[in-house]
Amino acid sequence: MRAWNKKAVKLIQADFQRSADTHLLKLDIPSYAGIDFYLKDESRHPTGSLKHRLARSLFLYALCNGQITEDTPVIEASSGSTAVSEAYFARLIGVDFYAVMPRSTSAQKISLIERYGGQCHFVDCATQMHGAAKQLAHDKAGVFMDQFKYAERATDWRGNNNIAQSIFSQMQEEPHPIPYAVVMSAGTGGTSATIGRYIRYQGYDTQLWVVDPDNSAFYPAYMNGDMSHRTGKSSRIEGIGRPSVEASFVPGVIDDMLQVPDECSVAAMRWLHEHTGHMAGPSTGTNLWGLLLVADQMRQHGHVGSVISLMCDAGERYLDTYYNDVWVAENIGDISTAKARLEQWLV
């Protein structure tokens, strides 16, 4: 068993060594004189999203805690990028993978999971996913990875080439190497926890702002200090926002939060593609809108510096949804006011 475990860990470490670090893209926004904008492009991971880092950390965490053997099926409650990435690593080390997801999950997402050998287990609605995943893990004598519980502890926030260390290393030769702010959205809360802890560990003055979409519990819970807050609704911005506060959300490392209306997220996502050629998903739109809000405050107070956010995944996954005018009108609403506000900001 120890020999297999050692081999599995080495396979994941070797895969990491083969993967170059993701690019730090600089955005040209002339209307913000003295403020430099950057996006960390996480869409270039082998599985196409920020969740590749999380999945790798979760697998190493489970392996090094003795939870996965060569006969252990891996189960996750996810219909999106986390399931795709976990399927990739399960295939890499040769174990079965099951993604628990709603029946309404798009065929495109199911295909991505199955491409890496994952199997899909369907439930009637999203609220049933967690319980069904725990039961499936019990029935199959497997391990439930539970990304929302373990995301904040699976990553070494002190360094070891985590996303925070990568960002600050890539900024070393820039005009403002220590960012004024890092702005990002929360899905599990694990990435914001990693970045916030790293900022404090290194003694940087960088602020961490977390942006949250409509219907998510993170923002109201942070503002009223009640981590038991629930919205009873699902986020319409795929990949981020939760109806209740997850265990991996660490409010103490966050300097401030902003709520971003869903139509603003979609407008910003589309603006990025139209003006820079970078096609990203809707959570990147949330991040970008928040980045502009923070930069606008900087501009009003005469501050200069750099601001950074994340490009969480590629927009090609959303051609039939967030890049489809009919779908947006039916599921998000009118984004024209948000588009006009962007143009006012950016003149």
KEKE-3310 file (N, C-alpha, C; in steps of 0.2 Angstrom, whole numbers, plus 5000, padded with zeros to 4 digits):
npx = (5004:5010:5019:5011:5005:5016:5020:5008:5008:5020:5017:5008:5015:5025:5017:5014:5026:5028:5019:5019:5019:5005:5000:5002:4992:4993:4982:4977:4971:4969:4962:4963:4975:4991:4987:4989:4983:4980:4977:4977:4979:4971:4965:4973:4978:4980:4967:4959:4955:4955:4952:4960:4971:4966:4960:4972:4978:4969:4969:4983:4982:4973:4979:4991:4986:4982:4970:4966:4968:4974:4963:4952:4938:4935:4924:4915:4905:4900:4896:4904:4919:4928:4924:4928:4942:4946:4942:4952:4964:4961:4961:4974:4981:4975:4962:4945:4932:4918:4906:4895:4880:4867:4852:4850:4862:4872:4875:4888:4896:4895:4901:4914:4919:4917:4927:4939:4937:4929:4914:4896:4885:4868:4857:4841:4841:4852:4853:4853:4865:4877:4873:4870:4883:4890:4883:4885:4899:4900:4893:4901:4913:4922:4930:4925:4928:4925:4925:4921:4923:4937:4945:4952:4961:4969:4978:4995:4997:5008:5017:5026:5024:5011:4995:4996:5009:5014:5008:5014:5028:5028:5025:5037:5045:5037:5030:5024:5027:5022:5006:4992:4980:4972:4959:4945:4933:4923:4921:4923:4929:4942:4953:4953:4956:4969:4977:4974:4980:4993:4997:4997:5007:5018:5019:5014:5007:4996:4979:4965:4951:4936:4924:4906:4893:4875:4863:4871:4878:4890:4893:4883:4884:4897:4896:4886:4892:4887:4889:4881:4872:4860:4854:4845:4845:4851:4867:4868:4879:4890:4901:4905:4899:4888:4873:4874:4886:4902:4913:4926:4928:4936:4934:4942:4953:4950:4950:4939:4923:4913:4897:4892:4881:4873:4871:4880:4892:4891:4891:4904:4912:4910:4914:4928:4931:4928:4936:4949:4951:4952:4944:4934:4926:4910:4913:4925:4921:4914:4925:4932:4923:4923:4937:4938:4929:4937:4948:4942:4939:4952:4957:4948:4953:4966:4976:4990:4995:4995:4983:4975:4967:4959:4958:4947:4942:4940:4931:4925:4918:4906:4898:4886:4878:4882:4887:4878:4865:4851:4850:4855:4846:4835:4839:4848:4845:4842:4857:4861:4862:4873:4883:4884:4888:4901:4907:4907:4916:4927:4931)
npy = (4994:5006:5008:5010:5022:5030:5030:5036:5049:5054:5053:5064:5075:5075:5078:5091:5097:5096:5105:5122:5138:5148:5162:5179:5191:5208:5221:5234:5249:5264:5274:5274:5281:5278:5267:5250:5235:5218:5201:5185:5171:5158:5149:5142:5130:5112:5106:5117:5127:5137:5127:5117:5118:5117:5104:5096:5099:5094:5080:5077:5080:5070:5058:5059:5059:5046:5042:5038:5024:5011:5005:5013:5022:5039:5052:5066:5081:5090:5099:5105:5114:5109:5095:5091:5093:5085:5072:5071:5070:5058:5049:5050:5044:5032:5028:5026:5038:5048:5060:5069:5076:5088:5083:5092:5096:5102:5094:5097:5099:5087:5079:5084:5079:5065:5063:5062:5050:5050:5046:5050:5054:5056:5068:5075:5089:5103:5105:5092:5086:5086:5077:5066:5063:5060:5048:5040:5038:5031:5019:5014:5012:5022:5038:5054:5069:5082:5097:5109:5109:5105:5113:5125:5120:5111:5116:5123:5137:5144:5144:5135:5136:5140:5148:5161:5164:5162:5173:5185:5182:5184:5197:5204:5211:5222:5239:5242:5232:5226:5223:5234:5229:5213:5206:5195:5182:5171:5153:5140:5146:5143:5148:5162:5161:5156:5166:5177:5173:5171:5184:5190:5182:5185:5198:5209:5224:5223:5223:5212:5210:5203:5198:5195:5186:5189:5182:5174:5168:5172:5186:5194:5187:5190:5204:5205:5197:5185:5169:5159:5162:5160:5160:5153:5151:5148:5153:5162:5164:5154:5143:5151:5159:5154:5146:5145:5148:5141:5129:5132:5145:5159:5172:5181:5184:5193:5209:5217:5216:5215:5216:5210:5213:5201:5205:5214:5206:5198:5208:5213:5202:5200:5212:5211:5201:5207:5219:5215:5202:5191:5177:5173:5165:5168:5170:5177:5189:5194:5195:5205:5216:5219:5222:5234:5242:5244:5250:5262:5268:5270:5279:5290:5294:5298:5288:5277:5262:5244:5232:5216:5202:5186:5176:5164:5153:5147:5155:5148:5137:5142:5146:5143:5148:5160:5168:5169:5178:5176:5167:5174:5185:5178:5171:5180:5193:5210:5218:5230:5242:5240:5238:5251:5258:5252:5258:5271:5271:5268:5277)
npz = (5000:5004:4994:4983:4986:4987:4973:4968:4973:4968:4954:4953:4957:4947:4936:4940:4939:4925:4920:4915:4924:4926:4915:4919:4915:4908:4908:4897:4901:4899:4905:4918:4925:4931:4938:4937:4929:4931:4926:4932:4923:4925:4916:4908:4914:4913:4914:4912:4921:4936:4946:4944:4952:4965:4964:4963:4975:4984:4981:4984:4998:5002:4999:5006:5019:5020:5015:5002:4993:4981:4978:4981:4977:4972:4976:4972:4975:4963:4948:4939:4936:4946:4947:4934:4935:4946:4940:4931:4939:4946:4935:4932:4943:4943:4949:4952:4948:4954:4950:4958:4953:4948:4938:4928:4923:4910:4894:4889:4900:4907:4897:4897:4910:4908:4898:4905:4911:4921:4931:4931:4943:4946:4953:4959:4962:4966:4980:4985:4982:4991:5002:4994:4989:5000:5004:4993:4993:5005:5001:4991:4998:4997:4996:5000:4993:4996:4993:4998:5011:5013:5006:5010:5019:5012:5004:5005:5012:5015:5005:4993:4980:4978:4972:4977:4980:4967:4960:4967:4965:4951:4949:4952:4944:4940:4938:4950:4961:4973:4976:4977:4979:4979:4971:4971:4968:4978:4979:4985:4994:4997:4989:4992:5005:5005:4998:5006:5019:5015:5011:5024:5030:5023:5027:5018:5013:5005:5001:5003:4993:4992:4980:4977:4970:4966:4976:4984:5000:5006:5005:5013:5025:5029:5030:5041:5050:5053:5051:5049:5040:5027:5010:5003:4989:4973:4966:4951:4944:4937:4946:4957:4972:4985:4993:5006:5019:5017:5024:5021:5019:5025:5034:5042:5035:5025:5019:5014:5007:4992:4984:4968:4955:4945:4932:4929:4931:4919:4909:4911:4909:4895:4890:4892:4883:4871:4870:4873:4868:4876:4881:4894:4908:4917:4931:4930:4925:4936:4945:4937:4937:4951:4952:4944:4952:4964:4959:4954:4966:4971:4961:4963:4976:4973:4973:4967:4959:4959:4954:4955:4949:4945:4931:4930:4922:4905:4892:4882:4887:4889:4878:4874:4884:4894:4884:4875:4868:4869:4879:4890:4891:4895:4907:4915:4912:4908:4902:4898:4905:4913:4904:4899:4910:4911:4900:4903:4914:4908:4898)
capx = (5000:5014:5023:5007:5004:5022:5020:5003:5011:5025:5014:5005:5021:5028:5012:5015:5033:5027:5015:5022:5015:5000:5002:5000:4991:4992:4977:4978:4965:4972:4958:4965:4982:4994:4984:4990:4978:4982:4973:4981:4975:4971:4962:4978:4979:4978:4960:4956:4952:4958:4951:4965:4976:4962:4960:4979:4979:4964:4972:4989:4980:4969:4984:4996:4982:4980:4963:4965:4972:4973:4956:4948:4934:4934:4918:4914:4899:4902:4894:4908:4926:4931:4923:4933:4949:4947:4942:4959:4969:4959:4963:4982:4984:4972:4957:4938:4930:4911:4904:4887:4877:4860:4851:4850:4868:4873:4879:4895:4900:4896:4906:4921:4920:4918:4933:4944:4936:4924:4907:4892:4879:4863:4852:4836:4842:4858:4853:4854:4872:4881:4871:4871:4890:4892:4880:4889:4906:4899:4891:4906:4919:4926:4932:4921:4933:4921:4929:4919:4926:4944:4949:4956:4967:4973:4984:5000:4997:5015:5021:5026:5021:5003:4994:4998:5017:5015:5007:5019:5034:5027:5025:5043:5048:5032:5031:5021:5027:5018:4999:4988:4974:4970:4952:4943:4927:4923:4917:4923:4933:4949:4958:4954:4960:4976:4980:4974:4985:5000:4998:4999:5013:5024:5019:5013:5002:4991:4972:4961:4944:4932:4917:4901:4887:4868:4860:4876:4878:4896:4893:4879:4887:4903:4894:4883:4895:4883:4892:4875:4867:4858:4850:4840:4845:4858:4870:4867:4886:4893:4908:4906:4893:4885:4867:4876:4893:4905:4918:4933:4927:4939:4932:4946:4959:4948:4949:4933:4919:4908:4892:4892:4875:4874:4871:4887:4897:4891:4893:4911:4915:4909:4918:4935:4932:4927:4941:4956:4952:4952:4937:4933:4919:4906:4916:4930:4917:4913:4931:4934:4919:4926:4943:4936:4926:4942:4952:4939:4940:4959:4957:4945:4958:4973:4981:4992:4998:4993:4977:4976:4962:4960:4954:4946:4942:4940:4924:4923:4913:4900:4896:4878:4875:4883:4889:4872:4861:4844:4850:4857:4840:4830:4842:4851:4841:4845:4864:4863:4864:4879:4887:4884:4892:4908:4909:4908:4922:4933:4933)
capy = (5000:5012:5008:5013:5028:5034:5031:5041:5056:5056:5055:5070:5079:5075:5081:5098:5099:5097:5111:5128:5142:5151:5169:5185:5196:5215:5224:5241:5253:5270:5279:5274:5283:5276:5260:5244:5230:5211:5195:5178:5167:5151:5145:5138:5123:5106:5105:5123:5132:5138:5122:5112:5119:5114:5096:5093:5099:5089:5073:5076:5080:5064:5053:5060:5057:5039:5041:5035:5018:5010:5002:5018:5027:5046:5055:5074:5084:5095:5098:5110:5113:5104:5088:5090:5093:5079:5067:5071:5067:5051:5045:5050:5039:5025:5026:5028:5045:5049:5066:5069:5082:5088:5080:5097:5098:5102:5089:5099:5098:5079:5076:5085:5074:5058:5063:5060:5044:5051:5044:5055:5051:5062:5069:5079:5096:5105:5104:5085:5084:5084:5071:5060:5061:5056:5041:5036:5037:5025:5013:5011:5012:5027:5044:5060:5074:5088:5103:5115:5108:5104:5118:5130:5117:5106:5120:5125:5144:5148:5144:5129:5138:5141:5153:5168:5164:5163:5180:5189:5181:5186:5204:5207:5216:5226:5245:5242:5225:5224:5225:5238:5225:5207:5206:5189:5179:5165:5148:5136:5151:5141:5152:5168:5160:5155:5172:5181:5170:5172:5191:5191:5178:5189:5205:5213:5229:5222:5222:5207:5211:5197:5200:5190:5187:5189:5175:5171:5169:5175:5194:5196:5184:5194:5211:5205:5193:5179:5164:5154:5165:5156:5163:5148:5152:5146:5158:5162:5165:5147:5142:5155:5160:5148:5148:5145:5149:5135:5128:5134:5152:5162:5179:5185:5186:5197:5216:5220:5213:5219:5212:5212:5211:5196:5208:5217:5201:5196:5213:5213:5196:5201:5218:5208:5198:5212:5224:5212:5196:5186:5175:5170:5163:5173:5172:5182:5195:5196:5198:5211:5222:5221:5226:5241:5246:5245:5255:5268:5271:5272:5285:5295:5296:5299:5282:5273:5255:5238:5228:5210:5197:5180:5173:5158:5148:5149:5157:5143:5133:5146:5149:5142:5151:5167:5172:5168:5184:5174:5164:5179:5188:5174:5169:5185:5199:5216:5220:5236:5247:5238:5239:5258:5260:5251:5263:5277:5270:5266:5282)
capz = (5000:5004:4988:4978:4988:4985:4966:4966:4975:4963:4948:4954:4957:4940:4932:4942:4936:4918:4919:4916:4928:4922:4914:4922:4909:4910:4904:4895:4903:4899:4908:4925:4925:4937:4940:4933:4930:4930:4927:4933:4918:4927:4911:4905:4917:4909:4914:4910:4926:4943:4950:4943:4958:4970:4964:4964:4982:4987:4980:4988:5005:5004:4998:5012:5025:5019:5013:4995:4991:4974:4977:4983:4973:4974:4975:4973:4974:4958:4941:4935:4935:4951:4945:4928:4937:4950:4936:4928:4943:4947:4930:4932:4948:4942:4953:4949:4950:4953:4951:4960:4950:4946:4931:4923:4921:4903:4891:4888:4907:4908:4892:4900:4915:4906:4894:4909:4914:4927:4930:4933:4947:4945:4958:4956:4963:4969:4987:4986:4980:4997:5005:4990:4988:5006:5004:4988:4996:5010:4998:4987:5002:4994:4999:4998:4994:5000:4991:5002:5018:5014:5001:5014:5023:5008:5001:5009:5011:5016:4999:4989:4973:4978:4968:4980:4979:4960:4959:4970:4961:4944:4950:4955:4939:4937:4941:4957:4962:4979:4973:4981:4981:4975:4971:4969:4970:4982:4977:4991:4999:4998:4986:4996:5012:5004:4996:5012:5024:5012:5012:5031:5032:5021:5029:5013:5014:5000:5003:4999:4992:4989:4977:4978:4966:4969:4979:4988:5007:5008:5006:5019:5031:5031:5032:5047:5055:5055:5047:5048:5035:5021:5006:5000:4982:4970:4962:4943:4941:4938:4949:4963:4976:4988:4997:5013:5020:5017:5030:5019:5019:5031:5034:5045:5031:5020:5021:5013:5002:4987:4980:4961:4952:4940:4925:4929:4929:4912:4905:4912:4905:4888:4889:4892:4876:4865:4870:4874:4865:4881:4882:4900:4910:4921:4937:4929:4925:4943:4947:4934:4939:4957:4951:4942:4958:4968:4955:4954:4973:4971:4957:4967:4981:4970:4974:4962:4961:4954:4956:4952:4950:4942:4926:4933:4917:4898:4890:4877:4890:4890:4872:4874:4890:4895:4878:4870:4870:4871:4886:4895:4892:4899:4914:4919:4912:4903:4904:4894:4910:4916:4899:4899:4916:4910:4895:4907:4918:4904:4894)
cpx = (5004:5018:5018:5006:5010:5022:5014:5005:5016:5022:5011:5010:5024:5023:5013:5021:5032:5023:5018:5017:5010:5002:4999:4999:4990:4987:4978:4972:4968:4968:4960:4973:4985:4992:4985:4986:4981:4977:4978:4977:4976:4967:4967:4981:4977:4970:4956:4953:4956:4957:4956:4970:4972:4962:4967:4980:4975:4967:4978:4987:4977:4975:4989:4993:4980:4973:4961:4971:4971:4966:4951:4944:4934:4928:4918:4908:4900:4899:4899:4915:4930:4930:4928:4940:4951:4946:4949:4964:4967:4962:4971:4984:4980:4966:4950:4936:4922:4910:4897:4885:4870:4858:4851:4856:4869:4877:4886:4899:4901:4901:4913:4923:4922:4924:4939:4943:4931:4917:4902:4886:4874:4858:4847:4837:4849:4859:4854:4861:4876:4880:4872:4878:4892:4890:4884:4896:4905:4897:4897:4913:4924:4928:4928:4926:4931:4925:4928:4922:4933:4948:4954:4962:4971:4979:4988:5000:5003:5019:5020:5023:5014:5002:4996:5005:5018:5014:5012:5026:5034:5027:5032:5046:5043:5033:5029:5021:5023:5011:4996:4982:4974:4962:4950:4937:4928:4918:4917:4926:4940:4954:4959:4957:4967:4980:4980:4979:4992:5002:5001:5005:5019:5024:5018:5007:4996:4984:4969:4954:4941:4925:4913:4895:4880:4867:4865:4876:4884:4896:4889:4881:4893:4901:4890:4886:4892:4885:4886:4870:4866:4854:4844:4840:4851:4860:4869:4874:4890:4900:4909:4899:4890:4878:4869:4884:4897:4911:4925:4933:4930:4938:4938:4952:4957:4947:4943:4929:4915:4903:4892:4885:4877:4875:4878:4893:4897:4893:4901:4915:4915:4914:4926:4936:4932:4933:4948:4957:4952:4945:4937:4926:4916:4909:4922:4927:4916:4919:4933:4930:4922:4933:4942:4933:4932:4947:4949:4939:4948:4960:4954:4949:4965:4978:4983:4994:4995:4987:4977:4970:4964:4955:4953:4945:4940:4932:4921:4918:4906:4897:4888:4874:4876:4885:4883:4867:4854:4845:4851:4850:4835:4833:4845:4847:4845:4852:4866:4865:4871:4885:4889:4889:4900:4911:4911:4915:4928:4935:4939)
cpy = (5006:5013:5012:5020:5033:5035:5036:5048:5058:5057:5062:5076:5080:5079:5089:5101:5100:5103:5118:5133:5146:5159:5174:5190:5203:5218:5232:5245:5260:5275:5279:5275:5281:5270:5255:5238:5223:5206:5189:5173:5160:5146:5140:5132:5118:5105:5111:5128:5132:5131:5116:5112:5115:5106:5093:5093:5094:5082:5072:5076:5073:5058:5053:5059:5050:5037:5038:5030:5016:5007:5007:5023:5034:5049:5062:5076:5091:5094:5102:5108:5109:5097:5086:5089:5086:5073:5066:5068:5060:5047:5044:5045:5032:5023:5029:5034:5045:5056:5066:5076:5082:5085:5085:5099:5097:5096:5090:5097:5090:5076:5078:5081:5067:5058:5061:5054:5044:5048:5049:5052:5057:5062:5074:5087:5097:5103:5097:5082:5082:5078:5065:5058:5058:5049:5037:5034:5031:5019:5010:5011:5016:5033:5050:5066:5080:5094:5108:5115:5108:5109:5122:5126:5112:5110:5123:5133:5148:5148:5138:5130:5138:5147:5160:5169:5166:5170:5185:5189:5184:5194:5208:5212:5222:5233:5246:5235:5222:5227:5229:5233:5219:5207:5199:5187:5173:5160:5143:5141:5149:5145:5159:5167:5159:5161:5177:5179:5172:5179:5193:5188:5182:5196:5210:5218:5228:5220:5216:5209:5205:5199:5194:5191:5188:5182:5171:5173:5173:5182:5196:5193:5188:5201:5211:5201:5187:5173:5158:5156:5161:5161:5159:5148:5150:5152:5157:5163:5158:5148:5146:5156:5154:5150:5148:5146:5142:5135:5131:5142:5155:5169:5184:5187:5191:5204:5219:5216:5217:5214:5215:5209:5206:5199:5211:5212:5199:5201:5214:5208:5197:5207:5215:5205:5203:5217:5221:5205:5190:5183:5171:5169:5169:5175:5177:5188:5198:5199:5205:5217:5224:5225:5233:5245:5248:5251:5262:5272:5274:5279:5291:5298:5298:5294:5279:5266:5250:5235:5222:5206:5191:5179:5166:5152:5151:5150:5152:5138:5136:5149:5148:5145:5159:5172:5171:5173:5181:5171:5169:5183:5184:5172:5174:5191:5204:5218:5226:5241:5246:5239:5247:5261:5258:5256:5269:5277:5271:5271:5286)
cpz = (5000:4998:4983:4980:4986:4977:4964:4967:4969:4956:4948:4954:4951:4936:4933:4938:4928:4916:4920:4921:4923:4921:4918:4917:4912:4905:4903:4896:4904:4904:4916:4925:4932:4941:4935:4934:4928:4931:4927:4929:4920:4922:4907:4908:4912:4908:4913:4915:4932:4947:4949:4949:4964:4970:4965:4972:4986:4987:4984:4996:5007:5004:5004:5019:5025:5018:5006:4995:4984:4972:4979:4978:4976:4972:4977:4972:4969:4951:4936:4935:4940:4949:4939:4930:4941:4945:4932:4932:4945:4942:4930:4937:4947:4947:4950:4952:4949:4954:4952:4957:4949:4939:4926:4921:4914:4901:4890:4894:4908:4903:4894:4905:4913:4901:4898:4913:4920:4925:4933:4937:4948:4951:4956:4957:4966:4976:4989:4985:4986:5000:5001:4989:4994:5006:4999:4990:5001:5006:4994:4991:4999:4999:4996:4999:4997:4999:4996:5009:5018:5009:5005:5018:5018:5005:5006:5008:5012:5010:4995:4983:4973:4973:4970:4979:4972:4958:4961:4966:4954:4944:4951:4951:4937:4941:4948:4959:4968:4977:4979:4984:4976:4976:4968:4972:4974:4979:4983:4996:5000:4995:4990:5002:5011:5002:5003:5018:5021:5013:5019:5033:5029:5023:5024:5016:5009:5003:4999:4999:4989:4987:4977:4973:4969:4971:4983:4995:5009:5010:5012:5025:5034:5033:5039:5052:5057:5050:5046:5043:5029:5017:5003:4993:4979:4966:4954:4940:4942:4941:4955:4966:4979:4992:5004:5014:5021:5022:5028:5018:5026:5031:5037:5041:5026:5023:5020:5007:4998:4984:4973:4958:4946:4933:4924:4928:4922:4908:4905:4908:4898:4886:4888:4885:4871:4865:4871:4870:4869:4882:4889:4902:4915:4928:4936:4928:4931:4946:4944:4936:4946:4957:4949:4948:4963:4965:4955:4961:4973:4967:4960:4973:4979:4971:4967:4964:4957:4958:4952:4954:4946:4936:4927:4928:4910:4896:4885:4880:4891:4884:4871:4879:4890:4889:4873:4873:4872:4878:4891:4896:4896:4906:4918:4919:4907:4906:4901:4899:4912:4910:4898:4904:4914:4905:4898:4911:4914:4899:4896)
residu = (MET:ARG:ALA:TRP:ASN:LYS:LYS:ALA:VAL:LYS:LEU:ILE:GLN:ALA:ASP:PHE:GLN:ARG:SER:ALA:ASP:THR:HIS:LEU:LEU:LYS:LEU:ASP:ILE:PRO:SER:TYR:ALA:GLY:ILE:ASP:PHE:TYR:LEU:LYS:ASP:GLU:SER:ARG:HIS:PRO:THR:GLY:SER:LEU:LYS:HIS:ARG:LEU:ALA:ARG:SER:LEU:PHE:LEU:TYR:ALA:LEU:CYS:ASN:GLY:GLN:ILE:THR:GLU:ASP:THR:PRO:VAL:ILE:GLU:ALA:SER:SER:GLY:SER:THR:ALA:VAL:SER:GLU:ALA:TYR:PHE:ALA:ARG:LEU:ILE:GLY:VAL:ASP:PHE:TYR:ALA:VAL:MET:PRO:ARG:SER:THR:SER:ALA:GLN:LYS:ILE:SER:LEU:ILE:GLU:ARG:TYR:GLY:GLY:GLN:CYS:HIS:PHE:VAL:ASP:CYS:ALA:THR:GLN:MET:HIS:GLY:ALA:ALA:LYS:GLN:LEU:ALA:HIS:ASP:LYS:ALA:GLY:VAL:PHE:MET:ASP:GLN:PHE:LYS:TYR:ALA:GLU:ARG:ALA:THR:ASP:TRP:ARG:GLY:ASN:ASN:ASN:ILE:ALA:GLN:SER:ILE:PHE:SER:GLN:MET:GLN:GLU:GLU:PRO:HIS:PRO:ILE:PRO:TYR:ALA:VAL:VAL:MET:SER:ALA:GLY:THR:GLY:GLY:THR:SER:ALA:THR:ILE:GLY:ARG:TYR:ILE:ARG:TYR:GLN:GLY:TYR:ASP:THR:GLN:LEU:TRP:VAL:VAL:ASP:PRO:ASP:ASN:SER:ALA:PHE:TYR:PRO:ALA:TYR:MET:ASN:GLY:ASP:MET:SER:HIS:ARG:THR:GLY:LYS:SER:SER:ARG:ILE:GLU:GLY:ILE:GLY:ARG:PRO:SER:VAL:GLU:ALA:SER:PHE:VAL:PRO:GLY:VAL:ILE:ASP:ASP:MET:LEU:GLN:VAL:PRO:ASP:GLU:CYS:SER:VAL:ALA:ALA:MET:ARG:TRP:LEU:HIS:GLU:HIS:THR:GLY:HIS:MET:ALA:GLY:PRO:SER:THR:GLY:THR:ASN:LEU:TRP:GLY:LEU:LEU:LEU:VAL:ALA:ASP:GLN:MET:ARG:GLN:HIS:GLY:HIS:VAL:GLY:SER:VAL:ILE:SER:LEU:MET:CYS:ASP:ALA:GLY:GLU:ARG:TYR:LEU:ASP:THR:TYR:TYR:ASN:ASP:VAL:TRP:VAL:ALA:GLU:ASN:ILE:GLY:ASP:ILE:SER:THR:ALA:LYS:ALA:ARG:LEU:GLU:GLN:TRP:LEU:VAL)
# end
